Amino acid sequence: MTVPECHGEVCITCSDQAIAVRVVELLPDGLAVVDTGSGREEVSVALVTAGVGDEILVHAREAIAVLGRPE
């Protein structure tokens, strides 16, 4: 069996970390622009119901939970 090698910015096989980010813009096709605290990135929000201003938990560029909503 061959061990997979990690390539690119995100390795879905090796990555086991999720980070909290803030949604700044919703895009078509279940995508969103988020603020990571050190820049902006595009992630999928297809699995959650997120809105602009929501704090979401992201793993491997996929939102897996909504942590909080703006008041």
PDB file as gemmi writes it, atoms N, CA and C in Angstrom:
CRYST1    1.000    1.000    1.000  90.00  90.00  90.00 P 1                      
ATOM      1  N   MET A   1       0.837  -1.176   0.000  1.00  0.00           N  
ATOM      2  CA  MET A   1       0.000   0.000   0.000  1.00  0.00           C  
ATOM      3  C   MET A   1       0.882   1.239   0.000  1.00  0.00           C  
ATOM      4  N   THR A   2       0.501   2.236  -0.772  1.00  0.00           N  
ATOM      5  CA  THR A   2       1.250   3.480  -0.858  1.00  0.00           C  
ATOM      6  C   THR A   2       0.616   4.530   0.045  1.00  0.00           C  
ATOM      7  N   VAL A   3       1.435   5.216   0.815  1.00  0.00           N  
ATOM      8  CA  VAL A   3       0.950   6.294   1.674  1.00  0.00           C  
ATOM      9  C   VAL A   3       0.742   7.532   0.816  1.00  0.00           C  
ATOM     10  N   PRO A   4      -0.449   8.182   0.874  1.00  0.00           N  
ATOM     11  CA  PRO A   4      -0.681   9.370   0.049  1.00  0.00           C  
ATOM     12  C   PRO A   4       0.213  10.524   0.476  1.00  0.00           C  
ATOM     13  N   GLU A   5       0.632  11.310  -0.503  1.00  0.00           N  
ATOM     14  CA  GLU A   5       1.433  12.496  -0.227  1.00  0.00           C  
ATOM     15  C   GLU A   5       0.527  13.709  -0.171  1.00  0.00           C  
ATOM     16  N   CYS A   6       0.880  14.674   0.656  1.00  0.00           N  
ATOM     17  CA  CYS A   6       0.112  15.914   0.754  1.00  0.00           C  
ATOM     18  C   CYS A   6       0.587  16.888  -0.309  1.00  0.00           C  
ATOM     19  N   HIS A   7      -0.375  17.491  -1.021  1.00  0.00           N  
ATOM     20  CA  HIS A   7      -0.070  18.484  -2.046  1.00  0.00           C  
ATOM     21  C   HIS A   7      -1.018  19.659  -1.883  1.00  0.00           C  
ATOM     22  N   GLY A   8      -0.563  20.851  -2.218  1.00  0.00           N  
ATOM     23  CA  GLY A   8      -1.429  22.025  -2.189  1.00  0.00           C  
ATOM     24  C   GLY A   8      -1.599  22.592  -0.793  1.00  0.00           C  
ATOM     25  N   GLU A   9      -2.517  23.565  -0.692  1.00  0.00           N  
ATOM     26  CA  GLU A   9      -2.743  24.271   0.561  1.00  0.00           C  
ATOM     27  C   GLU A   9      -3.435  23.417   1.618  1.00  0.00           C  
ATOM     28  N   VAL A  10      -4.336  22.550   1.190  1.00  0.00           N  
ATOM     29  CA  VAL A  10      -5.124  21.759   2.133  1.00  0.00           C  
ATOM     30  C   VAL A  10      -4.999  20.285   1.789  1.00  0.00           C  
ATOM     31  N   CYS A  11      -4.700  19.481   2.779  1.00  0.00           N  
ATOM     32  CA  CYS A  11      -4.651  18.038   2.586  1.00  0.00           C  
ATOM     33  C   CYS A  11      -5.804  17.422   3.365  1.00  0.00           C  
ATOM     34  N   ILE A  12      -6.833  16.986   2.654  1.00  0.00           N  
ATOM     35  CA  ILE A  12      -8.009  16.428   3.306  1.00  0.00           C  
ATOM     36  C   ILE A  12      -7.654  15.146   4.049  1.00  0.00           C  
ATOM     37  N   THR A  13      -6.697  14.399   3.552  1.00  0.00           N  
ATOM     38  CA  THR A  13      -6.296  13.152   4.198  1.00  0.00           C  
ATOM     39  C   THR A  13      -5.599  13.409   5.527  1.00  0.00           C  
ATOM     40  N   CYS A  14      -4.714  14.397   5.569  1.00  0.00           N  
ATOM     41  CA  CYS A  14      -3.894  14.641   6.755  1.00  0.00           C  
ATOM     42  C   CYS A  14      -4.481  15.679   7.709  1.00  0.00           C  
ATOM     43  N   SER A  15      -5.281  16.574   7.206  1.00  0.00           N  
ATOM     44  CA  SER A  15      -5.783  17.680   8.013  1.00  0.00           C  
ATOM     45  C   SER A  15      -6.773  17.184   9.057  1.00  0.00           C  
ATOM     46  N   ASP A  16      -6.530  17.548  10.307  1.00  0.00           N  
ATOM     47  CA  ASP A  16      -7.463  17.168  11.364  1.00  0.00           C  
ATOM     48  C   ASP A  16      -7.809  18.362  12.237  1.00  0.00           C  
ATOM     49  N   GLN A  17      -7.666  19.553  11.684  1.00  0.00           N  
ATOM     50  CA  GLN A  17      -7.896  20.767  12.441  1.00  0.00           C  
ATOM     51  C   GLN A  17      -9.056  21.552  11.841  1.00  0.00           C  
ATOM     52  N   ALA A  18      -9.918  22.065  12.688  1.00  0.00           N  
ATOM     53  CA  ALA A  18     -10.995  22.951  12.256  1.00  0.00           C  
ATOM     54  C   ALA A  18     -10.750  24.317  12.885  1.00  0.00           C  
ATOM     55  N   ILE A  19     -11.112  25.383  12.155  1.00  0.00           N  
ATOM     56  CA  ILE A  19     -10.897  26.730  12.670  1.00  0.00           C  
ATOM     57  C   ILE A  19     -12.201  27.523  12.606  1.00  0.00           C  
ATOM     58  N   ALA A  20     -12.348  28.461  13.533  1.00  0.00           N  
ATOM     59  CA  ALA A  20     -13.505  29.354  13.551  1.00  0.00           C  
ATOM     60  C   ALA A  20     -13.193  30.568  12.689  1.00  0.00           C  
ATOM     61  N   VAL A  21     -14.124  30.900  11.800  1.00  0.00           N  
ATOM     62  CA  VAL A  21     -13.973  32.045  10.895  1.00  0.00           C  
ATOM     63  C   VAL A  21     -15.307  32.780  10.825  1.00  0.00           C  
ATOM     64  N   ARG A  22     -15.303  34.003  10.272  1.00  0.00           N  
ATOM     65  CA  ARG A  22     -16.521  34.811  10.151  1.00  0.00           C  
ATOM     66  C   ARG A  22     -16.902  34.949   8.685  1.00  0.00           C  
ATOM     67  N   VAL A  23     -18.164  34.709   8.347  1.00  0.00           N  
ATOM     68  CA  VAL A  23     -18.662  34.835   6.975  1.00  0.00           C  
ATOM     69  C   VAL A  23     -18.781  36.320   6.631  1.00  0.00           C  
ATOM     70  N   VAL A  24     -18.149  36.734   5.527  1.00  0.00           N  
ATOM     71  CA  VAL A  24     -18.243  38.128   5.093  1.00  0.00           C  
ATOM     72  C   VAL A  24     -19.054  38.291   3.813  1.00  0.00           C  
ATOM     73  N   GLU A  25     -19.215  37.208   3.049  1.00  0.00           N  
ATOM     74  CA  GLU A  25     -19.987  37.291   1.810  1.00  0.00           C  
ATOM     75  C   GLU A  25     -20.446  35.893   1.407  1.00  0.00           C  
ATOM     76  N   LEU A  26     -21.715  35.785   1.013  1.00  0.00           N  
ATOM     77  CA  LEU A  26     -22.221  34.526   0.467  1.00  0.00           C  
ATOM     78  C   LEU A  26     -22.116  34.576  -1.045  1.00  0.00           C  
ATOM     79  N   LEU A  27     -21.640  33.490  -1.639  1.00  0.00           N  
ATOM     80  CA  LEU A  27     -21.454  33.376  -3.079  1.00  0.00           C  
ATOM     81  C   LEU A  27     -22.412  32.323  -3.630  1.00  0.00           C  
ATOM     82  N   PRO A  28     -22.593  32.287  -4.944  1.00  0.00           N  
ATOM     83  CA  PRO A  28     -23.417  31.222  -5.536  1.00  0.00           C  
ATOM     84  C   PRO A  28     -22.801  29.838  -5.295  1.00  0.00           C  
ATOM     85  N   ASP A  29     -23.600  28.823  -5.521  1.00  0.00           N  
ATOM     86  CA  ASP A  29     -23.152  27.423  -5.477  1.00  0.00           C  
ATOM     87  C   ASP A  29     -22.679  26.961  -4.106  1.00  0.00           C  
ATOM     88  N   GLY A  30     -23.256  27.502  -3.029  1.00  0.00           N  
ATOM     89  CA  GLY A  30     -22.929  27.032  -1.690  1.00  0.00           C  
ATOM     90  C   GLY A  30     -21.558  27.423  -1.197  1.00  0.00           C  
ATOM     91  N   LEU A  31     -21.039  28.529  -1.686  1.00  0.00           N  
ATOM     92  CA  LEU A  31     -19.718  28.999  -1.275  1.00  0.00           C  
ATOM     93  C   LEU A  31     -19.838  30.300  -0.491  1.00  0.00           C  
ATOM     94  N   ALA A  32     -18.794  30.627   0.253  1.00  0.00           N  
ATOM     95  CA  ALA A  32     -18.761  31.878   1.004  1.00  0.00           C  
ATOM     96  C   ALA A  32     -17.330  32.376   1.104  1.00  0.00           C  
ATOM     97  N   VAL A  33     -17.199  33.687   1.242  1.00  0.00           N  
ATOM     98  CA  VAL A  33     -15.914  34.301   1.564  1.00  0.00           C  
ATOM     99  C   VAL A  33     -15.914  34.495   3.073  1.00  0.00           C  
ATOM    100  N   VAL A  34     -14.830  34.067   3.717  1.00  0.00           N  
ATOM    101  CA  VAL A  34     -14.729  34.172   5.172  1.00  0.00           C  
ATOM    102  C   VAL A  34     -13.480  34.945   5.562  1.00  0.00           C  
ATOM    103  N   ASP A  35     -13.545  35.559   6.735  1.00  0.00           N  
ATOM    104  CA  ASP A  35     -12.401  36.254   7.318  1.00  0.00           C  
ATOM    105  C   ASP A  35     -11.763  35.307   8.319  1.00  0.00           C  
ATOM    106  N   THR A  36     -10.502  34.962   8.079  1.00  0.00           N  
ATOM    107  CA  THR A  36      -9.793  34.024   8.950  1.00  0.00           C  
ATOM    108  C   THR A  36      -9.038  34.720  10.078  1.00  0.00           C  
ATOM    109  N   GLY A  37      -9.030  36.048  10.055  1.00  0.00           N  
ATOM    110  CA  GLY A  37      -8.230  36.794  11.017  1.00  0.00           C  
ATOM    111  C   GLY A  37      -6.882  37.165  10.450  1.00  0.00           C  
ATOM    112  N   SER A  38      -6.449  36.430   9.427  1.00  0.00           N  
ATOM    113  CA  SER A  38      -5.183  36.746   8.759  1.00  0.00           C  
ATOM    114  C   SER A  38      -5.391  36.915   7.261  1.00  0.00           C  
ATOM    115  N   GLY A  39      -6.648  37.018   6.843  1.00  0.00           N  
ATOM    116  CA  GLY A  39      -6.962  37.193   5.427  1.00  0.00           C  
ATOM    117  C   GLY A  39      -8.330  36.633   5.118  1.00  0.00           C  
ATOM    118  N   ARG A  40      -8.644  36.637   3.838  1.00  0.00           N  
ATOM    119  CA  ARG A  40      -9.939  36.119   3.396  1.00  0.00           C  
ATOM    120  C   ARG A  40      -9.737  34.891   2.530  1.00  0.00           C  
ATOM    121  N   GLU A  41     -10.653  33.934   2.674  1.00  0.00           N  
ATOM    122  CA  GLU A  41     -10.596  32.697   1.898  1.00  0.00           C  
ATOM    123  C   GLU A  41     -11.993  32.307   1.462  1.00  0.00           C  
ATOM    124  N   GLU A  42     -12.080  31.490   0.425  1.00  0.00           N  
ATOM    125  CA  GLU A  42     -13.348  30.962  -0.055  1.00  0.00           C  
ATOM    126  C   GLU A  42     -13.519  29.546   0.479  1.00  0.00           C  
ATOM    127  N   VAL A  43     -14.686  29.281   1.067  1.00  0.00           N  
ATOM    128  CA  VAL A  43     -14.977  27.957   1.613  1.00  0.00           C  
ATOM    129  C   VAL A  43     -16.375  27.526   1.188  1.00  0.00           C  
ATOM    130  N   SER A  44     -16.664  26.252   1.345  1.00  0.00           N  
ATOM    131  CA  SER A  44     -17.999  25.731   1.079  1.00  0.00           C  
ATOM    132  C   SER A  44     -18.857  25.852   2.337  1.00  0.00           C  
ATOM    133  N   VAL A  45     -20.099  26.314   2.158  1.00  0.00           N  
ATOM    134  CA  VAL A  45     -21.070  26.348   3.253  1.00  0.00           C  
ATOM    135  C   VAL A  45     -22.281  25.483   2.895  1.00  0.00           C  
ATOM    136  N   ALA A  46     -22.065  24.528   2.011  1.00  0.00           N  
ATOM    137  CA  ALA A  46     -23.155  23.691   1.504  1.00  0.00           C  
ATOM    138  C   ALA A  46     -23.787  22.810   2.584  1.00  0.00           C  
ATOM    139  N   LEU A  47     -23.056  22.482   3.634  1.00  0.00           N  
ATOM    140  CA  LEU A  47     -23.568  21.576   4.665  1.00  0.00           C  
ATOM    141  C   LEU A  47     -24.247  22.283   5.831  1.00  0.00           C  
ATOM    142  N   VAL A  48     -24.168  23.623   5.875  1.00  0.00           N  
ATOM    143  CA  VAL A  48     -24.735  24.386   6.992  1.00  0.00           C  
ATOM    144  C   VAL A  48     -25.597  25.525   6.461  1.00  0.00           C  
ATOM    145  N   THR A  49     -26.415  26.086   7.324  1.00  0.00           N  
ATOM    146  CA  THR A  49     -27.189  27.274   6.974  1.00  0.00           C  
ATOM    147  C   THR A  49     -26.497  28.464   7.621  1.00  0.00           C  
ATOM    148  N   ALA A  50     -25.661  29.140   6.853  1.00  0.00           N  
ATOM    149  CA  ALA A  50     -24.860  30.248   7.366  1.00  0.00           C  
ATOM    150  C   ALA A  50     -25.250  31.535   6.661  1.00  0.00           C  
ATOM    151  N   GLY A  51     -25.083  32.635   7.367  1.00  0.00           N  
ATOM    152  CA  GLY A  51     -25.354  33.947   6.804  1.00  0.00           C  
ATOM    153  C   GLY A  51     -24.187  34.876   7.051  1.00  0.00           C  
ATOM    154  N   VAL A  52     -24.227  36.030   6.405  1.00  0.00           N  
ATOM    155  CA  VAL A  52     -23.173  37.031   6.587  1.00  0.00           C  
ATOM    156  C   VAL A  52     -23.120  37.421   8.064  1.00  0.00           C  
ATOM    157  N   GLY A  53     -21.926  37.435   8.616  1.00  0.00           N  
ATOM    158  CA  GLY A  53     -21.714  37.764  10.016  1.00  0.00           C  
ATOM    159  C   GLY A  53     -21.627  36.556  10.922  1.00  0.00           C  
ATOM    160  N   ASP A  54     -22.094  35.403  10.464  1.00  0.00           N  
ATOM    161  CA  ASP A  54     -22.037  34.191  11.281  1.00  0.00           C  
ATOM    162  C   ASP A  54     -20.598  33.743  11.498  1.00  0.00           C  
ATOM    163  N   GLU A  55     -20.339  33.207  12.681  1.00  0.00           N  
ATOM    164  CA  GLU A  55     -19.072  32.536  12.947  1.00  0.00           C  
ATOM    165  C   GLU A  55     -19.306  31.058  12.667  1.00  0.00           C  
ATOM    166  N   ILE A  56     -18.451  30.476  11.823  1.00  0.00           N  
ATOM    167  CA  ILE A  56     -18.606  29.074  11.442  1.00  0.00           C  
ATOM    168  C   ILE A  56     -17.320  28.313  11.724  1.00  0.00           C  
ATOM    169  N   LEU A  57     -17.453  27.016  11.872  1.00  0.00           N  
ATOM    170  CA  LEU A  57     -16.309  26.132  12.072  1.00  0.00           C  
ATOM    171  C   LEU A  57     -16.010  25.467  10.738  1.00  0.00           C  
ATOM    172  N   VAL A  58     -14.756  25.597  10.274  1.00  0.00           N  
ATOM    173  CA  VAL A  58     -14.368  25.104   8.949  1.00  0.00           C  
ATOM    174  C   VAL A  58     -13.273  24.052   9.079  1.00  0.00           C  
ATOM    175  N   HIS A  59     -13.465  22.950   8.363  1.00  0.00           N  
ATOM    176  CA  HIS A  59     -12.468  21.875   8.285  1.00  0.00           C  
ATOM    177  C   HIS A  59     -12.276  21.537   6.812  1.00  0.00           C  
ATOM    178  N   ALA A  60     -11.051  21.566   6.346  1.00  0.00           N  
ATOM    179  CA  ALA A  60     -10.717  21.229   4.957  1.00  0.00           C  
ATOM    180  C   ALA A  60     -11.552  22.052   3.967  1.00  0.00           C  
ATOM    181  N   ARG A  61     -11.691  23.341   4.261  1.00  0.00           N  
ATOM    182  CA  ARG A  61     -12.440  24.300   3.421  1.00  0.00           C  
ATOM    183  C   ARG A  61     -13.933  23.995   3.320  1.00  0.00           C  
ATOM    184  N   GLU A  62     -14.456  23.259   4.291  1.00  0.00           N  
ATOM    185  CA  GLU A  62     -15.890  22.941   4.345  1.00  0.00           C  
ATOM    186  C   GLU A  62     -16.428  23.360   5.708  1.00  0.00           C  
ATOM    187  N   ALA A  63     -17.470  24.198   5.721  1.00  0.00           N  
ATOM    188  CA  ALA A  63     -18.102  24.578   6.984  1.00  0.00           C  
ATOM    189  C   ALA A  63     -18.814  23.358   7.557  1.00  0.00           C  
ATOM    190  N   ILE A  64     -18.562  23.080   8.841  1.00  0.00           N  
ATOM    191  CA  ILE A  64     -19.162  21.904   9.467  1.00  0.00           C  
ATOM    192  C   ILE A  64     -20.104  22.276  10.609  1.00  0.00           C  
ATOM    193  N   ALA A  65     -20.117  23.553  11.016  1.00  0.00           N  
ATOM    194  CA  ALA A  65     -21.024  23.989  12.080  1.00  0.00           C  
ATOM    195  C   ALA A  65     -21.122  25.505  12.085  1.00  0.00           C  
ATOM    196  N   VAL A  66     -22.277  26.003  12.525  1.00  0.00           N  
ATOM    197  CA  VAL A  66     -22.452  27.435  12.775  1.00  0.00           C  
ATOM    198  C   VAL A  66     -22.288  27.620  14.280  1.00  0.00           C  
ATOM    199  N   LEU A  67     -21.307  28.445  14.676  1.00  0.00           N  
ATOM    200  CA  LEU A  67     -21.005  28.639  16.091  1.00  0.00           C  
ATOM    201  C   LEU A  67     -21.814  29.761  16.711  1.00  0.00           C  
ATOM    202  N   GLY A  68     -22.134  30.775  15.926  1.00  0.00           N  
ATOM    203  CA  GLY A  68     -22.876  31.909  16.465  1.00  0.00           C  
ATOM    204  C   GLY A  68     -23.412  32.788  15.364  1.00  0.00           C  
ATOM    205  N   ARG A  69     -24.480  33.480  15.695  1.00  0.00           N  
ATOM    206  CA  ARG A  69     -25.112  34.381  14.737  1.00  0.00           C  
ATOM    207  C   ARG A  69     -25.034  35.803  15.281  1.00  0.00           C  
ATOM    208  N   PRO A  70     -25.011  36.782  14.383  1.00  0.00           N  
ATOM    209  CA  PRO A  70     -24.976  38.172  14.852  1.00  0.00           C  
ATOM    210  C   PRO A  70     -26.279  38.531  15.564  1.00  0.00           C  
ATOM    211  N   GLU A  71     -26.180  39.407  16.529  1.00  0.00           N  
ATOM    212  CA  GLU A  71     -27.379  39.819  17.277  1.00  0.00           C  
ATOM    213  C   GLU A  71     -28.027  41.015  16.648  1.00  0.00           C  
TER     214      GLU A  71                                                      
END                                                                             
